Amino acid sequence: MHKKNKNYWTFMFKYTNIELTVKRNKKQEGNKRMKGNVIVGQSGGPTAAINASLAGVYRTAKDRGANKVYGMLHGIQGLLKEKYIDLSDHIKTELDAELLKRTPAAFLGSCRYKLPEIHENREVYDKIFEILDKLDIEVFIYIGGNDSMDTIKKLSDYAIIFGHAIRFIGCPKTIDNDLCGIDHCPGFGSAAKYISTVFCELEQEITVYEPKNVIIVEMMGRHAGWLAAASVLARKFEGDNPVLIYLPEVAFDQEQFLADVQKAFEHTSNLVVCISEGINDGNGKFVCELASDVGTDTFGHKMLTGSGKYLENLVKEKLGIKVRSVELNVCQRCSSS
């Protein structure tokens, strides 16, 4: 059993006691006018829709009476360096807001910065809250995916434990469509549209050739296969490409994959295969790890890439069929086409 240090147990004791005694009214007063300011940041991968969320935050904050709406430059990492702007200097007219809504990527810039656990480094949190108090922040809003929600959770916990009145709100954004409680997460729809368009175009590419050939397309999706599943939108009739789709939620078997490819050629001579980057053997080993070691990002997630290339070489070696792989990578995130 991992031995916890004294600071950890001191923190947990204080957290547990405060959590038991602090009672918050969870019914928000929707029409209540704000007294302080709002600060908003964008985090994680950009999308075609994340700036629309930013425009919505700005408009709503102003409608609720916020004096100033600040924007963190490059998320929480930039805030720690006191890098922020007054959004009123940039959104002056309705046209400005409309243009922002329709502009892909992240207007404020983004980051991938993992906050430490509170008991490990309280100084980081003290500095953040000192900056927020200086700006008279009443509401802190962070637009992002799962890792960004981790940031919001930690800041909210700190506020509860140490008695800060600032409210922390997570605004959902992820192309993976895997945030808890969200049916269609902003960012997913635009990415799904891009993916379906790509597969329609690949179908035109592959059908011009007479011999058997395969295109394997790898897209994002570590643990959730929504993006790969969206490729089915390109099918115009039963049996149309992509004929084969592989999701990370289902254990991937190489021998079964080769059998699937061979069986598909009984009905077509041109095959498009769609795979999520996170396809795995069901025991935690990703297919891309079969080719080489993978690194990790700042949140400890494995950096997945190369599953398509690995399967390309597998098909070439085992079946002797003309094959190529395409990795959509970051192209699918910000496309507004």
HELIX and SHEET records of a PDB file:
HELIX    1   1 LYS A    6  THR A   21  1                                  16    
HELIX    2   2 ILE A   50  ASP A   63  1                                  14    
HELIX    3   3 GLY A   75  LEU A   80  1                                   6    
HELIX    4   4 LEU A   87  ASP A   89  5                                   3    
HELIX    5   5 GLU A   94  LYS A  101  1                                   8    
HELIX    6   6 ARG A  122  LYS A  134  1                                  13    
HELIX    7   7 ASN A  146  ILE A  161  1                                  16    
HELIX    8   8 PHE A  188  ILE A  206  1                                  19    
HELIX    9   9 TRP A  226  ALA A  230  1                                   5    
HELIX   10  10 SER A  231  ALA A  234  5                                   4    
HELIX   11  11 GLN A  254  ALA A  264  1                                  11    
HELIX   12  12 VAL A  287  LEU A  290  5                                   4    
HELIX   13  13 SER A  307  LEU A  319  1                                  13    
HELIX   14  14 CYS A  331  CYS A  334  1                                   4    
SHEET    1   A 5 TYR A  84  ASP A  86  0                                        
SHEET    2   A 5 VAL A  69  MET A  72 -1                                        
SHEET    3   A 5 ASN A  37  GLN A  42  1                                        
SHEET    4   A 5 ILE A 137  GLY A 144  1                                        
SHEET    5   A 5 ARG A 167  PRO A 172  1                                        
SHEET    1   B 4 LEU A 244  TYR A 246  0                                        
SHEET    2   B 4 ASN A 270  SER A 276  1                                        
SHEET    3   B 4 ASN A 213  MET A 219  1                                        
SHEET    4   B 4 LYS A 322  GLU A 327  1                                        
END                                                                             
